[in-house]
Amino acid sequence: MRRRRKREDDMGPIGDINVTSLVDIMMALLIIFIIVAPMIEQGIDVTLPTAEPQKIDVSNVVMIAISSNERIYFENQRVTIEDLKQRLESIHASDSAAAVLIKADEEIQYGRVVQVLDAARSAGISRLAMATKPAE
């Protein structure tokens, strides 16, 4: 029995996909993502004032941000001052040891910060902290 050599015309369509270049591209994208992801800071863009920092206990901390256009954000969600009061009251009802961390832009009027502080106090929250950046 003689074996016949297959010619190109005798071969059927190739059912394989060459994924080598796809894997190379995906590995490059993965490496870029791994390098860039830690550099991205999540949250509201706020320029903090400088002060001597002190360590606080970060358990049970609720973050409130006040942006440069005086918008209030509760846990990265935009809220009104009335909504803020309601949310803080519900948090205080469920956890009386909850603390509030306020991140306010250094360019906003002090009155807006006082409104947020007053909302926290009226909700019964006594543990309040202001976020600052360390003095250079």
LINPE-V886998 format. One record per pair of residues at least 6 apart in sequence whose ideal C-beta (glycine too) atoms are under 8 Angstrom apart, sorted by the first residue. I is the first residue (numbers start at 1). J is the second residue. If there is no record, write none. Layout:
BEGIN
I,J  I,J
END
This chain:
BEGIN
42,76  43,65  43,76  44,65  44,67  44,73  44,76  44,103  45,67  45,68  46,65  46,66  46,67  46,68  46,103  46,104  46,105  47,68  47,105  47,106  47,107  48,103  48,104  48,105  48,106  48,131  48,132  48,133  49,106  49,132  49,133  50,132  50,133  50,134  50,135  50,136  51,132  51,133  51,134  51,135  52,134  52,135  53,132  53,134  56,99  56,101  56,129  57,99  60,95  60,97  60,98  60,99  61,98  61,99  61,100  61,101  61,129  62,74  62,75  62,88  62,91  62,98  62,99  62,100  62,101  63,74  63,75  63,76  63,100  63,101  63,103  64,72  64,73  64,74  64,84  64,100  64,101  64,102  64,103  64,116  64,120  65,72  65,73  65,76  65,102  65,103  65,104  66,72  66,73  66,102  66,103  66,104  66,105  66,108  66,112  66,113  66,116  67,73  67,105  67,108  68,105  68,107  68,108  70,108  70,109  70,112  71,78  72,78  72,79  72,80  72,81  72,84  72,112  72,116  73,79  74,83  74,84  74,87  79,87  81,115  81,116  81,119  84,116  84,119  85,119  85,122  85,123  88,100  88,119  88,120  88,123  88,125  89,123  89,124  91,98  91,123  91,125  92,98  92,123  92,124  92,125  96,124  97,127  98,125  98,127  99,125  99,127  99,128  99,129  100,120  100,125  100,127  100,128  100,129  101,129  101,130  101,131  102,113  102,116  102,117  102,128  102,129  102,130  102,131  103,131  104,112  104,113  104,116  104,130  104,131  117,128  120,128  121,128
END
